[in-house]
């Protein structure tokens, strides 16, 4: 597996009740909406599916595609 240093793409939390779920005593599961134009960048996250990684949300006041979008680095 090749090493990926940083993956970035626009995303937002969907307008659904289950977008952020607390399960058991050991974690949280989040769901993101990703614009189609960012799909190739988001698919790179599959390379990290069996690893722990750092997630950072950087709110941006002028997103490209949607006023609800956030810039997310994984």
Secondary structure, DSSP 8 states (H G I E B T S, - for coil): -------EEEEB--SSGGGEEEETTTEEEE--B--GGGHHHHHGGGGGTTS----EEE--SS-SS-TT-EEEE-
